[in-house]
Amino acid sequence: QVQLVESGGGLVQPGGSLRLSCVASGSGFSFAAMGWYRQAPGKQRELVATITRGGSSVYADSVKGRFAISSDNAKNTVYLQMNSLKPEDTAVYFCNVLSVTGSTFWGQGTQVTVSA
């Protein structure tokens, strides 16, 4: 069984920064890709950014130039550096992992609130 532990969410003022982390653990686990999705109240869950084990990344248009995703393959950890945060970035952020065996796992989510 794979477990995902997310951290780093919180309350920040507009223009501020936060860094999210997600650690994946499990016997013999290795990831093919890791990423972040978010879900705002009343809206569908949407992709924020993903990164493959090889380092290729994809970003939602709404966060390009403001957010940066990175990973530590040896630690099965993915990070999301969020800068220039806007109120519309307020959402629950979920870590998503695709294992090398093709299974998908989700974290419990961490709240990010951008408000003055």
C-alpha positions as CSV (number, residue, x, y, z in Angstrom):
1,Q,0.0,0.0,0.0
2,V,1.3,3.5,-0.9
3,Q,0.8,6.4,1.5
4,L,1.0,10.0,0.6
5,V,1.7,12.7,3.2
6,E,1.2,16.3,2.2
7,S,2.4,19.4,4.0
8,G,2.8,23.1,3.5
9,G,-0.7,24.4,3.1
10,G,-2.0,27.4,5.0
11,L,-3.2,31.0,4.9
12,V,-1.2,33.6,3.0
13,Q,-1.9,37.1,1.7
14,P,-2.2,37.9,-2.0
15,G,1.3,38.1,-3.5
16,G,2.7,35.7,-1.0
17,S,4.3,32.3,-1.3
18,L,3.8,28.8,-0.1
19,R,5.7,25.6,-0.7
20,L,3.8,22.3,-0.7
21,S,5.5,18.9,-0.2
22,C,4.2,15.4,-0.8
23,V,6.1,12.3,0.3
24,A,5.1,8.9,-1.1
25,S,6.0,5.8,0.8
26,G,5.4,2.1,0.4
27,S,7.2,-1.2,0.1
28,G,9.1,-1.3,-3.2
29,F,7.3,1.8,-4.4
30,S,8.7,3.9,-7.3
31,F,6.9,6.6,-9.1
32,A,6.6,7.3,-12.8
33,A,5.0,10.8,-12.3
34,M,3.9,13.0,-9.4
35,G,1.8,16.0,-9.4
36,W,-0.7,18.4,-7.8
37,Y,-4.3,19.0,-8.5
38,R,-6.6,21.4,-6.8
39,Q,-10.3,21.8,-6.1
40,A,-12.0,25.0,-5.1
41,P,-15.5,25.0,-3.5
42,G,-18.2,24.3,-6.1
43,K,-15.6,23.5,-8.8
44,Q,-14.2,20.4,-10.3
45,R,-10.7,19.1,-9.4
46,E,-8.2,20.5,-11.9
47,L,-4.6,19.9,-12.8
48,V,-2.1,22.3,-11.4
49,A,1.2,20.7,-12.4
50,T,2.9,17.4,-12.9
51,I,6.4,16.1,-13.3
52,T,7.7,12.8,-14.6
53,R,10.6,10.8,-13.1
54,G,12.7,12.1,-16.0
55,G,12.0,15.7,-15.1
56,S,9.4,16.7,-17.7
57,S,6.8,19.0,-16.3
58,V,3.4,20.3,-17.3
59,Y,1.6,23.3,-15.9
60,A,-1.9,24.7,-16.0
61,D,-2.0,28.0,-17.9
62,S,-3.3,29.7,-14.8
63,V,-0.2,29.0,-12.8
64,K,2.5,29.2,-15.5
65,G,5.3,31.6,-14.4
66,R,4.1,31.6,-10.8
67,F,4.3,28.0,-9.7
68,A,7.3,25.6,-10.0
69,I,7.1,21.8,-9.5
70,S,10.1,19.8,-8.6
71,S,10.9,16.3,-7.3
72,D,13.4,14.3,-5.4
73,N,13.4,10.9,-7.0
74,A,15.4,9.2,-4.2
75,K,13.0,10.4,-1.6
76,N,9.8,9.9,-3.7
77,T,8.9,13.5,-2.9
78,V,7.3,16.2,-5.0
79,Y,7.3,19.9,-4.2
80,L,5.2,22.8,-5.5
81,Q,6.6,26.2,-5.0
82,M,3.8,28.7,-5.3
83,N,4.7,32.4,-5.7
84,S,2.6,35.5,-6.4
85,L,-0.4,33.8,-5.0
86,K,-3.9,35.1,-5.9
87,P,-7.2,34.7,-4.2
88,E,-8.3,32.5,-7.0
89,D,-5.6,30.0,-6.1
90,T,-7.6,29.2,-2.9
91,A,-8.4,25.5,-3.0
92,V,-7.7,22.2,-1.5
93,Y,-4.5,20.9,-3.1
94,F,-4.1,17.2,-3.7
95,C,-1.0,15.2,-4.4
96,N,-1.3,12.6,-7.1
97,V,1.2,9.8,-7.9
98,L,1.4,7.4,-10.8
99,S,3.4,4.4,-9.9
100,V,5.7,2.6,-12.4
101,T,3.1,-0.3,-12.3
102,G,0.4,2.1,-13.5
103,S,-1.5,2.6,-10.3
104,T,-2.7,6.0,-9.2
105,F,-2.8,7.3,-5.7
106,W,-4.2,10.5,-4.1
107,G,-3.3,12.3,-1.0
108,Q,-5.8,13.6,1.5
109,G,-5.4,17.2,0.5
110,T,-4.0,20.3,2.1
111,Q,-5.9,23.6,2.2
112,V,-4.4,26.7,0.6
113,T,-6.2,30.0,1.4
114,V,-5.1,33.3,-0.2
115,S,-6.8,36.2,1.5
116,A,-6.0,39.6,2.9
